[in-house]
Structures are given as structure tokens and as C-alpha cells.
Amino acid sequence: MPAVTEPRIAHIDVGDDLITAELTDGRTVSVPLAWSWRLSEATPDERQNIEILGSGEGVHWPEIDEDLSAKGMLSGIPARRPADKSPV
């Protein structure tokens, strides 16, 4: 069986200021909550309704349609808010 080389999330916690993921290889990575505008605007209950995807490649928050990947957290790329397309 080949070794898993991609980072995998074993557990994730969303606090008031941080999103913290425990990875299956023992590392813990945290990013600012502000990096996910959807999670920043979500209620505490919505933040706790979390589904781990696949074998830990990422996580999904179904009530707010947000996804974060282990790779994304490690690479430090915040989610961008969509541009407002409404007419001026």
C-alpha cells in the first residue's frame, strides 16, 4: 500500500478567531477565521456543522456551502469574497 503523501485533516475546530485543523500526520495548522468570509459571517452553530470530505482531503460546512482543503490551509491562501456584480 503506498504511503499517503497529501495532507489529511483528522479533526477541525472553528473558534471565534481561528480555524484549527489537526492533521493525520500529527501537525496542527491554524489560519485566521477572517480567511473564510463565509465562516466569519456564520453563526456558531453553523460553524460546528462540519463534514470531513473523503479521507480528510478537506472539510465542508453544508449550511453555508463552504469548503476548505488541507492543502489550502497549508499554502495560506484565504478565500476571496465574490465581486459584487450588481449594476451601479
PDB file of N, CA, C and O in Angstrom:
ATOM      1  N   MET A   1       0.844  -1.171   0.000  1.00  0.00           N
ATOM      2  CA  MET A   1       0.000   0.000   0.000  1.00  0.00           C
ATOM      3  C   MET A   1       0.895   1.242   0.000  1.00  0.00           C
ATOM      4  O   MET A   1       1.793   1.348   0.835  1.00  0.00           O
ATOM      5  N   PRO A   2       0.664   2.188  -0.927  1.00  0.00           N
ATOM      6  CA  PRO A   2       1.504   3.392  -0.985  1.00  0.00           C
ATOM      7  C   PRO A   2       1.223   4.308   0.205  1.00  0.00           C
ATOM      8  O   PRO A   2       0.105   4.373   0.716  1.00  0.00           O
ATOM      9  N   ALA A   3       2.263   5.007   0.625  1.00  0.00           N
ATOM     10  CA  ALA A   3       2.141   5.949   1.736  1.00  0.00           C
ATOM     11  C   ALA A   3       1.324   7.160   1.284  1.00  0.00           C
ATOM     12  O   ALA A   3       1.418   7.587   0.133  1.00  0.00           O
ATOM     13  N   VAL A   4       0.530   7.703   2.191  1.00  0.00           N
ATOM     14  CA  VAL A   4      -0.235   8.913   1.907  1.00  0.00           C
ATOM     15  C   VAL A   4       0.724  10.095   2.002  1.00  0.00           C
ATOM     16  O   VAL A   4       1.328  10.334   3.048  1.00  0.00           O
ATOM     17  N   THR A   5       0.857  10.828   0.906  1.00  0.00           N
ATOM     18  CA  THR A   5       1.765  11.967   0.912  1.00  0.00           C
ATOM     19  C   THR A   5       1.021  13.292   0.981  1.00  0.00           C
ATOM     20  O   THR A   5       1.618  14.321   1.299  1.00  0.00           O
ATOM     21  N   GLU A   6      -0.254  13.279   0.691  1.00  0.00           N
ATOM     22  CA  GLU A   6      -1.043  14.500   0.750  1.00  0.00           C
ATOM     23  C   GLU A   6      -1.487  14.736   2.191  1.00  0.00           C
ATOM     24  O   GLU A   6      -1.768  13.782   2.916  1.00  0.00           O
ATOM     25  N   PRO A   7      -1.553  15.997   2.610  1.00  0.00           N
ATOM     26  CA  PRO A   7      -2.018  16.270   3.972  1.00  0.00           C
ATOM     27  C   PRO A   7      -3.485  15.876   4.119  1.00  0.00           C
ATOM     28  O   PRO A   7      -4.280  16.044   3.195  1.00  0.00           O
ATOM     29  N   ARG A   8      -3.830  15.354   5.285  1.00  0.00           N
ATOM     30  CA  ARG A   8      -5.192  14.918   5.581  1.00  0.00           C
ATOM     31  C   ARG A   8      -5.629  15.511   6.917  1.00  0.00           C
ATOM     32  O   ARG A   8      -4.848  15.575   7.867  1.00  0.00           O
ATOM     33  N   ILE A   9      -6.887  15.942   6.974  1.00  0.00           N
ATOM     34  CA  ILE A   9      -7.448  16.515   8.194  1.00  0.00           C
ATOM     35  C   ILE A   9      -8.110  15.411   8.998  1.00  0.00           C
ATOM     36  O   ILE A   9      -8.957  14.682   8.482  1.00  0.00           O
ATOM     37  N   ALA A  10      -7.724  15.285  10.267  1.00  0.00           N
ATOM     38  CA  ALA A  10      -8.344  14.318  11.171  1.00  0.00           C
ATOM     39  C   ALA A  10      -9.461  14.974  11.981  1.00  0.00           C
ATOM     40  O   ALA A  10     -10.471  14.337  12.285  1.00  0.00           O
ATOM     41  N   HIS A  11      -9.275  16.252  12.329  1.00  0.00           N
ATOM     42  CA  HIS A  11     -10.243  16.983  13.146  1.00  0.00           C
ATOM     43  C   HIS A  11     -10.083  18.468  12.845  1.00  0.00           C
ATOM     44  O   HIS A  11      -8.981  18.937  12.562  1.00  0.00           O
ATOM     45  N   ILE A  12     -11.183  19.197  12.907  1.00  0.00           N
ATOM     46  CA  ILE A  12     -11.117  20.648  12.698  1.00  0.00           C
ATOM     47  C   ILE A  12     -11.986  21.338  13.730  1.00  0.00           C
ATOM     48  O   ILE A  12     -13.035  20.828  14.122  1.00  0.00           O
ATOM     49  N   ASP A  13     -11.533  22.509  14.167  1.00  0.00           N
ATOM     50  CA  ASP A  13     -12.263  23.297  15.146  1.00  0.00           C
ATOM     51  C   ASP A  13     -12.323  24.727  14.646  1.00  0.00           C
ATOM     52  O   ASP A  13     -11.327  25.272  14.169  1.00  0.00           O
ATOM     53  N   VAL A  14     -13.492  25.329  14.756  1.00  0.00           N
ATOM     54  CA  VAL A  14     -13.656  26.731  14.368  1.00  0.00           C
ATOM     55  C   VAL A  14     -13.999  27.514  15.619  1.00  0.00           C
ATOM     56  O   VAL A  14     -15.059  27.329  16.217  1.00  0.00           O
ATOM     57  N   GLY A  15     -13.088  28.390  16.004  1.00  0.00           N
ATOM     58  CA  GLY A  15     -13.297  29.240  17.172  1.00  0.00           C
ATOM     59  C   GLY A  15     -13.734  30.628  16.759  1.00  0.00           C
ATOM     60  O   GLY A  15     -14.142  30.854  15.620  1.00  0.00           O
ATOM     61  N   ASP A  16     -13.645  31.552  17.695  1.00  0.00           N
ATOM     62  CA  ASP A  16     -14.042  32.936  17.419  1.00  0.00           C
ATOM     63  C   ASP A  16     -13.053  33.662  16.518  1.00  0.00           C
ATOM     64  O   ASP A  16     -13.419  34.611  15.825  1.00  0.00           O
ATOM     65  N   ASP A  17     -11.786  33.210  16.528  1.00  0.00           N
ATOM     66  CA  ASP A  17     -10.753  33.902  15.755  1.00  0.00           C
ATOM     67  C   ASP A  17      -9.949  33.005  14.830  1.00  0.00           C
ATOM     68  O   ASP A  17      -9.313  33.494  13.897  1.00  0.00           O
ATOM     69  N   LEU A  18      -9.965  31.686  15.075  1.00  0.00           N
ATOM     70  CA  LEU A  18      -9.109  30.767  14.328  1.00  0.00           C
ATOM     71  C   LEU A  18      -9.860  29.548  13.813  1.00  0.00           C
ATOM     72  O   LEU A  18     -10.832  29.098  14.418  1.00  0.00           O
ATOM     73  N   ILE A  19      -9.394  29.023  12.685  1.00  0.00           N
ATOM     74  CA  ILE A  19      -9.779  27.710  12.185  1.00  0.00           C
ATOM     75  C   ILE A  19      -8.556  26.831  12.409  1.00  0.00           C
ATOM     76  O   ILE A  19      -7.487  27.105  11.864  1.00  0.00           O
ATOM     77  N   THR A  20      -8.704  25.780  13.206  1.00  0.00           N
ATOM     78  CA  THR A  20      -7.569  24.938  13.573  1.00  0.00           C
ATOM     79  C   THR A  20      -7.827  23.506  13.130  1.00  0.00           C
ATOM     80  O   THR A  20      -8.835  22.901  13.496  1.00  0.00           O
ATOM     81  N   ALA A  21      -6.906  22.974  12.338  1.00  0.00           N
ATOM     82  CA  ALA A  21      -7.015  21.602  11.843  1.00  0.00           C
ATOM     83  C   ALA A  21      -5.905  20.751  12.430  1.00  0.00           C
ATOM     84  O   ALA A  21      -4.736  21.138  12.435  1.00  0.00           O
ATOM     85  N   GLU A  22      -6.291  19.585  12.924  1.00  0.00           N
ATOM     86  CA  GLU A  22      -5.323  18.582  13.340  1.00  0.00           C
ATOM     87  C   GLU A  22      -5.171  17.626  12.161  1.00  0.00           C
ATOM     88  O   GLU A  22      -6.150  17.036  11.704  1.00  0.00           O
ATOM     89  N   LEU A  23      -3.946  17.475  11.674  1.00  0.00           N
ATOM     90  CA  LEU A  23      -3.687  16.618  10.523  1.00  0.00           C
ATOM     91  C   LEU A  23      -3.343  15.209  10.975  1.00  0.00           C
ATOM     92  O   LEU A  23      -2.895  14.996  12.102  1.00  0.00           O
ATOM     93  N   THR A  24      -3.559  14.255  10.086  1.00  0.00           N
ATOM     94  CA  THR A  24      -3.322  12.854  10.438  1.00  0.00           C
ATOM     95  C   THR A  24      -1.852  12.559  10.705  1.00  0.00           C
ATOM     96  O   THR A  24      -1.538  11.558  11.348  1.00  0.00           O
ATOM     97  N   ASP A  25      -0.939  13.412  10.223  1.00  0.00           N
ATOM     98  CA  ASP A  25       0.491  13.176  10.455  1.00  0.00           C
ATOM     99  C   ASP A  25       0.983  13.806  11.758  1.00  0.00           C
ATOM    100  O   ASP A  25       2.182  13.805  12.036  1.00  0.00           O
ATOM    101  N   GLY A  26       0.051  14.349  12.561  1.00  0.00           N
ATOM    102  CA  GLY A  26       0.427  14.916  13.852  1.00  0.00           C
ATOM    103  C   GLY A  26       0.582  16.422  13.866  1.00  0.00           C
ATOM    104  O   GLY A  26       0.660  17.017  14.941  1.00  0.00           O
ATOM    105  N   ARG A  27       0.630  17.054  12.714  1.00  0.00           N
ATOM    106  CA  ARG A  27       0.745  18.515  12.686  1.00  0.00           C
ATOM    107  C   ARG A  27      -0.595  19.157  13.018  1.00  0.00           C
ATOM    108  O   ARG A  27      -1.655  18.562  12.828  1.00  0.00           O
ATOM    109  N   THR A  28      -0.520  20.383  13.518  1.00  0.00           N
ATOM    110  CA  THR A  28      -1.692  21.218  13.740  1.00  0.00           C
ATOM    111  C   THR A  28      -1.449  22.517  12.991  1.00  0.00           C
ATOM    112  O   THR A  28      -0.386  23.125  13.117  1.00  0.00           O
ATOM    113  N   VAL A  29      -2.430  22.939  12.215  1.00  0.00           N
ATOM    114  CA  VAL A  29      -2.307  24.181  11.462  1.00  0.00           C
ATOM    115  C   VAL A  29      -3.520  25.049  11.770  1.00  0.00           C
ATOM    116  O   VAL A  29      -4.650  24.563  11.817  1.00  0.00           O
ATOM    117  N   SER A  30      -3.272  26.342  11.978  1.00  0.00           N
ATOM    118  CA  SER A  30      -4.346  27.295  12.236  1.00  0.00           C
ATOM    119  C   SER A  30      -4.254  28.444  11.255  1.00  0.00           C
ATOM    120  O   SER A  30      -3.165  28.883  10.882  1.00  0.00           O
ATOM    121  N   VAL A  31      -5.415  28.922  10.845  1.00  0.00           N
ATOM    122  CA  VAL A  31      -5.491  30.109   9.991  1.00  0.00           C
ATOM    123  C   VAL A  31      -6.534  31.044  10.599  1.00  0.00           C
ATOM    124  O   VAL A  31      -7.433  30.590  11.307  1.00  0.00           O
ATOM    125  N   PRO A  32      -6.421  32.331  10.331  1.00  0.00           N
ATOM    126  CA  PRO A  32      -7.403  33.268  10.874  1.00  0.00           C
ATOM    127  C   PRO A  32      -8.809  32.967  10.355  1.00  0.00           C
ATOM    128  O   PRO A  32      -8.977  32.613   9.188  1.00  0.00           O
ATOM    129  N   LEU A  33      -9.799  33.103  11.203  1.00  0.00           N
ATOM    130  CA  LEU A  33     -11.192  32.912  10.790  1.00  0.00           C
ATOM    131  C   LEU A  33     -11.542  33.857   9.648  1.00  0.00           C
ATOM    132  O   LEU A  33     -12.339  33.503   8.779  1.00  0.00           O
ATOM    133  N   ALA A  34     -10.965  35.039   9.636  1.00  0.00           N
ATOM    134  CA  ALA A  34     -11.250  36.032   8.591  1.00  0.00           C
ATOM    135  C   ALA A  34     -10.863  35.543   7.198  1.00  0.00           C
ATOM    136  O   ALA A  34     -11.309  36.114   6.203  1.00  0.00           O
ATOM    137  N   TRP A  35     -10.039  34.495   7.110  1.00  0.00           N
ATOM    138  CA  TRP A  35      -9.670  33.948   5.800  1.00  0.00           C
ATOM    139  C   TRP A  35     -10.849  33.287   5.106  1.00  0.00           C
ATOM    140  O   TRP A  35     -10.802  33.063   3.896  1.00  0.00           O
ATOM    141  N   SER A  36     -11.897  32.972   5.841  1.00  0.00           N
ATOM    142  CA  SER A  36     -13.115  32.434   5.260  1.00  0.00           C
ATOM    143  C   SER A  36     -14.254  33.388   5.578  1.00  0.00           C
ATOM    144  O   SER A  36     -14.783  33.377   6.689  1.00  0.00           O
ATOM    145  N   TRP A  37     -14.629  34.204   4.622  1.00  0.00           N
ATOM    146  CA  TRP A  37     -15.683  35.178   4.882  1.00  0.00           C
ATOM    147  C   TRP A  37     -16.999  34.483   5.202  1.00  0.00           C
ATOM    148  O   TRP A  37     -17.798  35.006   5.978  1.00  0.00           O
ATOM    149  N   ARG A  38     -17.237  33.312   4.618  1.00  0.00           N
ATOM    150  CA  ARG A  38     -18.482  32.593   4.922  1.00  0.00           C
ATOM    151  C   ARG A  38     -18.498  32.139   6.387  1.00  0.00           C
ATOM    152  O   ARG A  38     -19.507  32.289   7.075  1.00  0.00           O
ATOM    153  N   LEU A  39     -17.385  31.588   6.853  1.00  0.00           N
ATOM    154  CA  LEU A  39     -17.328  31.173   8.254  1.00  0.00           C
ATOM    155  C   LEU A  39     -17.355  32.371   9.193  1.00  0.00           C
ATOM    156  O   LEU A  39     -17.937  32.293  10.275  1.00  0.00           O
ATOM    157  N   SER A  40     -16.738  33.468   8.797  1.00  0.00           N
ATOM    158  CA  SER A  40     -16.745  34.684   9.619  1.00  0.00           C
ATOM    159  C   SER A  40     -18.161  35.191   9.837  1.00  0.00           C
ATOM    160  O   SER A  40     -18.485  35.708  10.907  1.00  0.00           O
ATOM    161  N   GLU A  41     -19.007  35.042   8.817  1.00  0.00           N
ATOM    162  CA  GLU A  41     -20.382  35.538   8.891  1.00  0.00           C
ATOM    163  C   GLU A  41     -21.366  34.488   9.400  1.00  0.00           C
ATOM    164  O   GLU A  41     -22.538  34.798   9.614  1.00  0.00           O
ATOM    165  N   ALA A  42     -20.911  33.256   9.597  1.00  0.00           N
ATOM    166  CA  ALA A  42     -21.788  32.175  10.037  1.00  0.00           C
ATOM    167  C   ALA A  42     -22.066  32.250  11.535  1.00  0.00           C
ATOM    168  O   ALA A  42     -21.315  32.858  12.297  1.00  0.00           O
ATOM    169  N   THR A  43     -23.162  31.617  11.932  1.00  0.00           N
ATOM    170  CA  THR A  43     -23.475  31.524  13.357  1.00  0.00           C
ATOM    171  C   THR A  43     -22.563  30.466  13.991  1.00  0.00           C
ATOM    172  O   THR A  43     -22.001  29.631  13.283  1.00  0.00           O
ATOM    173  N   PRO A  44     -22.414  30.497  15.311  1.00  0.00           N
ATOM    174  CA  PRO A  44     -21.615  29.453  15.970  1.00  0.00           C
ATOM    175  C   PRO A  44     -22.128  28.037  15.662  1.00  0.00           C
ATOM    176  O   PRO A  44     -21.326  27.121  15.477  1.00  0.00           O
ATOM    177  N   ASP A  45     -23.440  27.850  15.605  1.00  0.00           N
ATOM    178  CA  ASP A  45     -23.987  26.524  15.276  1.00  0.00           C
ATOM    179  C   ASP A  45     -23.622  26.111  13.850  1.00  0.00           C
ATOM    180  O   ASP A  45     -23.273  24.955  13.611  1.00  0.00           O
ATOM    181  N   GLU A  46     -23.701  27.046  12.903  1.00  0.00           N
ATOM    182  CA  GLU A  46     -23.328  26.733  11.515  1.00  0.00           C
ATOM    183  C   GLU A  46     -21.848  26.378  11.423  1.00  0.00           C
ATOM    184  O   GLU A  46     -21.470  25.507  10.640  1.00  0.00           O
ATOM    185  N   ARG A  47     -21.022  27.030  12.198  1.00  0.00           N
ATOM    186  CA  ARG A  47     -19.580  26.751  12.184  1.00  0.00           C
ATOM    187  C   ARG A  47     -19.258  25.358  12.701  1.00  0.00           C
ATOM    188  O   ARG A  47     -18.237  24.779  12.330  1.00  0.00           O
ATOM    189  N   GLN A  48     -20.122  24.814  13.558  1.00  0.00           N
ATOM    190  CA  GLN A  48     -19.854  23.498  14.148  1.00  0.00           C
ATOM    191  C   GLN A  48     -20.435  22.346  13.336  1.00  0.00           C
ATOM    192  O   GLN A  48     -20.137  21.188  13.628  1.00  0.00           O
ATOM    193  N   ASN A  49     -21.250  22.629  12.333  1.00  0.00           N
ATOM    194  CA  ASN A  49     -21.822  21.590  11.476  1.00  0.00           C
ATOM    195  C   ASN A  49     -20.833  21.299  10.352  1.00  0.00           C
ATOM    196  O   ASN A  49     -20.917  21.881   9.270  1.00  0.00           O
ATOM    197  N   ILE A  50     -19.902  20.395  10.619  1.00  0.00           N
ATOM    198  CA  ILE A  50     -18.746  20.146   9.752  1.00  0.00           C
ATOM    199  C   ILE A  50     -18.769  18.710   9.251  1.00  0.00           C
ATOM    200  O   ILE A  50     -19.078  17.784  10.001  1.00  0.00           O
ATOM    201  N   GLU A  51     -18.434  18.532   7.960  1.00  0.00           N
ATOM    202  CA  GLU A  51     -18.282  17.199   7.374  1.00  0.00           C
ATOM    203  C   GLU A  51     -16.847  17.078   6.845  1.00  0.00           C
ATOM    204  O   GLU A  51     -16.397  17.919   6.068  1.00  0.00           O
ATOM    205  N   ILE A  52     -16.140  16.039   7.266  1.00  0.00           N
ATOM    206  CA  ILE A  52     -14.811  15.785   6.708  1.00  0.00           C
ATOM    207  C   ILE A  52     -15.002  15.068   5.378  1.00  0.00           C
ATOM    208  O   ILE A  52     -15.729  14.077   5.304  1.00  0.00           O
ATOM    209  N   LEU A  53     -14.355  15.563   4.334  1.00  0.00           N
ATOM    210  CA  LEU A  53     -14.511  15.026   2.984  1.00  0.00           C
ATOM    211  C   LEU A  53     -13.508  13.919   2.700  1.00  0.00           C
ATOM    212  O   LEU A  53     -12.332  14.015   3.048  1.00  0.00           O
ATOM    213  N   GLY A  54     -14.001  12.866   2.059  1.00  0.00           N
ATOM    214  CA  GLY A  54     -13.132  11.768   1.650  1.00  0.00           C
ATOM    215  C   GLY A  54     -12.345  11.216   2.816  1.00  0.00           C
ATOM    216  O   GLY A  54     -12.900  10.923   3.874  1.00  0.00           O
ATOM    217  N   SER A  55     -11.062  11.078   2.616  1.00  0.00           N
ATOM    218  CA  SER A  55     -10.193  10.574   3.687  1.00  0.00           C
ATOM    219  C   SER A  55      -9.468  11.723   4.384  1.00  0.00           C
ATOM    220  O   SER A  55      -8.353  11.559   4.880  1.00  0.00           O
ATOM    221  N   GLY A  56     -10.120  12.890   4.413  1.00  0.00           N
ATOM    222  CA  GLY A  56      -9.557  14.034   5.116  1.00  0.00           C
ATOM    223  C   GLY A  56      -8.914  15.067   4.215  1.00  0.00           C
ATOM    224  O   GLY A  56      -8.190  15.940   4.694  1.00  0.00           O
ATOM    225  N   GLU A  57      -9.170  14.981   2.903  1.00  0.00           N
ATOM    226  CA  GLU A  57      -8.602  15.973   1.977  1.00  0.00           C
ATOM    227  C   GLU A  57      -9.075  17.381   2.296  1.00  0.00           C
ATOM    228  O   GLU A  57      -8.371  18.362   2.058  1.00  0.00           O
ATOM    229  N   GLY A  58     -10.288  17.459   2.843  1.00  0.00           N
ATOM    230  CA  GLY A  58     -10.848  18.756   3.166  1.00  0.00           C
ATOM    231  C   GLY A  58     -12.046  18.610   4.068  1.00  0.00           C
ATOM    232  O   GLY A  58     -12.384  17.517   4.521  1.00  0.00           O
ATOM    233  N   VAL A  59     -12.686  19.744   4.321  1.00  0.00           N
ATOM    234  CA  VAL A  59     -13.887  19.772   5.147  1.00  0.00           C
ATOM    235  C   VAL A  59     -14.941  20.632   4.468  1.00  0.00           C
ATOM    236  O   VAL A  59     -14.626  21.508   3.664  1.00  0.00           O
ATOM    237  N   HIS A  60     -16.211  20.364   4.809  1.00  0.00           N
ATOM    238  CA  HIS A  60     -17.334  21.061   4.197  1.00  0.00           C
ATOM    239  C   HIS A  60     -18.310  21.489   5.281  1.00  0.00           C
ATOM    240  O   HIS A  60     -18.585  20.733   6.213  1.00  0.00           O
ATOM    241  N   TRP A  61     -18.828  22.694   5.156  1.00  0.00           N
ATOM    242  CA  TRP A  61     -19.871  23.213   6.025  1.00  0.00           C
ATOM    243  C   TRP A  61     -21.130  23.317   5.173  1.00  0.00           C
ATOM    244  O   TRP A  61     -21.277  24.281   4.422  1.00  0.00           O
ATOM    245  N   PRO A  62     -22.048  22.343   5.268  1.00  0.00           N
ATOM    246  CA  PRO A  62     -23.191  22.289   4.355  1.00  0.00           C
ATOM    247  C   PRO A  62     -24.160  23.461   4.482  1.00  0.00           C
ATOM    248  O   PRO A  62     -24.739  23.882   3.481  1.00  0.00           O
ATOM    249  N   GLU A  63     -24.349  23.989   5.667  1.00  0.00           N
ATOM    250  CA  GLU A  63     -25.323  25.071   5.839  1.00  0.00           C
ATOM    251  C   GLU A  63     -24.886  26.376   5.176  1.00  0.00           C
ATOM    252  O   GLU A  63     -25.724  27.201   4.813  1.00  0.00           O
ATOM    253  N   ILE A  64     -23.575  26.561   5.018  1.00  0.00           N
ATOM    254  CA  ILE A  64     -23.083  27.811   4.425  1.00  0.00           C
ATOM    255  C   ILE A  64     -22.336  27.571   3.119  1.00  0.00           C
ATOM    256  O   ILE A  64     -21.794  28.507   2.531  1.00  0.00           O
ATOM    257  N   ASP A  65     -22.307  26.315   2.660  1.00  0.00           N
ATOM    258  CA  ASP A  65     -21.658  25.931   1.409  1.00  0.00           C
ATOM    259  C   ASP A  65     -20.201  26.395   1.342  1.00  0.00           C
ATOM    260  O   ASP A  65     -19.775  27.008   0.363  1.00  0.00           O
ATOM    261  N   GLU A  66     -19.452  26.092   2.397  1.00  0.00           N
ATOM    262  CA  GLU A  66     -18.027  26.442   2.452  1.00  0.00           C
ATOM    263  C   GLU A  66     -17.205  25.167   2.462  1.00  0.00           C
ATOM    264  O   GLU A  66     -17.583  24.179   3.091  1.00  0.00           O
ATOM    265  N   ASP A  67     -16.083  25.193   1.766  1.00  0.00           N
ATOM    266  CA  ASP A  67     -15.139  24.085   1.738  1.00  0.00           C
ATOM    267  C   ASP A  67     -13.746  24.620   2.003  1.00  0.00           C
ATOM    268  O   ASP A  67     -13.377  25.687   1.511  1.00  0.00           O
ATOM    269  N   LEU A  68     -12.974  23.878   2.782  1.00  0.00           N
ATOM    270  CA  LEU A  68     -11.552  24.178   2.988  1.00  0.00           C
ATOM    271  C   LEU A  68     -10.790  22.882   2.789  1.00  0.00           C
ATOM    272  O   LEU A  68     -11.238  21.813   3.202  1.00  0.00           O
ATOM    273  N   SER A  69      -9.639  22.988   2.155  1.00  0.00           N
ATOM    274  CA  SER A  69      -8.796  21.809   1.977  1.00  0.00           C
ATOM    275  C   SER A  69      -7.577  21.904   2.883  1.00  0.00           C
ATOM    276  O   SER A  69      -7.154  22.991   3.278  1.00  0.00           O
ATOM    277  N   ALA A  70      -7.029  20.747   3.198  1.00  0.00           N
ATOM    278  CA  ALA A  70      -5.792  20.715   3.977  1.00  0.00           C
ATOM    279  C   ALA A  70      -4.687  21.446   3.216  1.00  0.00           C
ATOM    280  O   ALA A  70      -3.934  22.222   3.804  1.00  0.00           O
ATOM    281  N   LYS A  71      -4.592  21.199   1.916  1.00  0.00           N
ATOM    282  CA  LYS A  71      -3.572  21.876   1.093  1.00  0.00           C
ATOM    283  C   LYS A  71      -3.738  23.390   1.138  1.00  0.00           C
ATOM    284  O   LYS A  71      -2.757  24.124   1.267  1.00  0.00           O
ATOM    285  N   GLY A  72      -4.983  23.857   1.032  1.00  0.00           N
ATOM    286  CA  GLY A  72      -5.251  25.293   1.043  1.00  0.00           C
ATOM    287  C   GLY A  72      -4.840  25.940   2.354  1.00  0.00           C
ATOM    288  O   GLY A  72      -4.274  27.032   2.373  1.00  0.00           O
ATOM    289  N   MET A  73      -5.136  25.245   3.458  1.00  0.00           N
ATOM    290  CA  MET A  73      -4.740  25.793   4.759  1.00  0.00           C
ATOM    291  C   MET A  73      -3.225  25.856   4.870  1.00  0.00           C
ATOM    292  O   MET A  73      -2.682  26.836   5.381  1.00  0.00           O
ATOM    293  N   LEU A  74      -2.538  24.824   4.399  1.00  0.00           N
ATOM    294  CA  LEU A  74      -1.077  24.800   4.487  1.00  0.00           C
ATOM    295  C   LEU A  74      -0.426  25.805   3.540  1.00  0.00           C
ATOM    296  O   LEU A  74       0.649  26.325   3.839  1.00  0.00           O
ATOM    297  N   SER A  75      -1.057  26.082   2.411  1.00  0.00           N
ATOM    298  CA  SER A  75      -0.463  27.031   1.462  1.00  0.00           C
ATOM    299  C   SER A  75      -0.781  28.475   1.820  1.00  0.00           C
ATOM    300  O   SER A  75      -0.176  29.399   1.277  1.00  0.00           O
ATOM    301  N   GLY A  76      -1.730  28.674   2.737  1.00  0.00           N
ATOM    302  CA  GLY A  76      -2.002  30.029   3.227  1.00  0.00           C
ATOM    303  C   GLY A  76      -2.727  30.917   2.240  1.00  0.00           C
ATOM    304  O   GLY A  76      -2.389  32.092   2.097  1.00  0.00           O
ATOM    305  N   ILE A  77      -3.720  30.371   1.557  1.00  0.00           N
ATOM    306  CA  ILE A  77      -4.466  31.163   0.580  1.00  0.00           C
ATOM    307  C   ILE A  77      -5.876  31.411   1.121  1.00  0.00           C
ATOM    308  O   ILE A  77      -6.675  30.478   1.187  1.00  0.00           O
ATOM    309  N   PRO A  78      -6.197  32.650   1.509  1.00  0.00           N
ATOM    310  CA  PRO A  78      -7.540  32.934   2.020  1.00  0.00           C
ATOM    311  C   PRO A  78      -8.591  32.874   0.911  1.00  0.00           C
ATOM    312  O   PRO A  78      -8.281  33.077  -0.263  1.00  0.00           O
ATOM    313  N   ALA A  79      -9.837  32.594   1.300  1.00  0.00           N
ATOM    314  CA  ALA A  79     -10.951  32.595   0.346  1.00  0.00           C
ATOM    315  C   ALA A  79     -11.274  34.027  -0.035  1.00  0.00           C
ATOM    316  O   ALA A  79     -11.308  34.916   0.816  1.00  0.00           O
ATOM    317  N   ARG A  80     -11.506  34.239  -1.298  1.00  0.00           N
ATOM    318  CA  ARG A  80     -11.865  35.583  -1.773  1.00  0.00           C
ATOM    319  C   ARG A  80     -13.377  35.725  -1.812  1.00  0.00           C
ATOM    320  O   ARG A  80     -14.091  34.808  -2.218  1.00  0.00           O
ATOM    321  N   ARG A  81     -13.853  36.887  -1.384  1.00  0.00           N
ATOM    322  CA  ARG A  81     -15.273  37.188  -1.480  1.00  0.00           C
ATOM    323  C   ARG A  81     -15.581  37.466  -2.957  1.00  0.00           C
ATOM    324  O   ARG A  81     -14.817  38.159  -3.629  1.00  0.00           O
ATOM    325  N   PRO A  82     -16.689  36.932  -3.459  1.00  0.00           N
ATOM    326  CA  PRO A  82     -17.028  37.189  -4.861  1.00  0.00           C
ATOM    327  C   PRO A  82     -17.219  38.686  -5.105  1.00  0.00           C
ATOM    328  O   PRO A  82     -17.678  39.422  -4.232  1.00  0.00           O
ATOM    329  N   ALA A  83     -16.860  39.109  -6.295  1.00  0.00           N
ATOM    330  CA  ALA A  83     -17.057  40.518  -6.657  1.00  0.00           C
ATOM    331  C   ALA A  83     -18.542  40.811  -6.782  1.00  0.00           C
ATOM    332  O   ALA A  83     -19.311  39.974  -7.254  1.00  0.00           O
ATOM    333  N   ASP A  84     -18.931  41.978  -6.366  1.00  0.00           N
ATOM    334  CA  ASP A  84     -20.328  42.390  -6.489  1.00  0.00           C
ATOM    335  C   ASP A  84     -20.611  42.694  -7.957  1.00  0.00           C
ATOM    336  O   ASP A  84     -19.994  43.582  -8.546  1.00  0.00           O
ATOM    337  N   LYS A  85     -21.548  41.948  -8.541  1.00  0.00           N
ATOM    338  CA  LYS A  85     -21.878  42.104  -9.965  1.00  0.00           C
ATOM    339  C   LYS A  85     -23.105  42.966 -10.177  1.00  0.00           C
ATOM    340  O   LYS A  85     -23.571  43.093 -11.309  1.00  0.00           O
ATOM    341  N   SER A  86     -23.644  43.565  -9.118  1.00  0.00           N
ATOM    342  CA  SER A  86     -24.862  44.354  -9.275  1.00  0.00           C
ATOM    343  C   SER A  86     -24.565  45.650 -10.025  1.00  0.00           C
ATOM    344  O   SER A  86     -23.474  46.207  -9.904  1.00  0.00           O
ATOM    345  N   PRO A  87     -25.548  46.131 -10.808  1.00  0.00           N
ATOM    346  CA  PRO A  87     -25.339  47.391 -11.558  1.00  0.00           C
ATOM    347  C   PRO A  87     -25.245  48.579 -10.603  1.00  0.00           C
ATOM    348  O   PRO A  87     -25.848  48.583  -9.530  1.00  0.00           O
ATOM    349  N   VAL A  88     -24.499  49.557 -11.006  1.00  0.00           N
ATOM    350  CA  VAL A  88     -24.289  50.745 -10.186  1.00  0.00           C
ATOM    351  C   VAL A  88     -25.347  51.760 -10.450  1.00  0.00           C
ATOM    352  O   VAL A  88     -25.337  52.834  -9.848  1.00  0.00           O
TER     353      VAL A  88
END
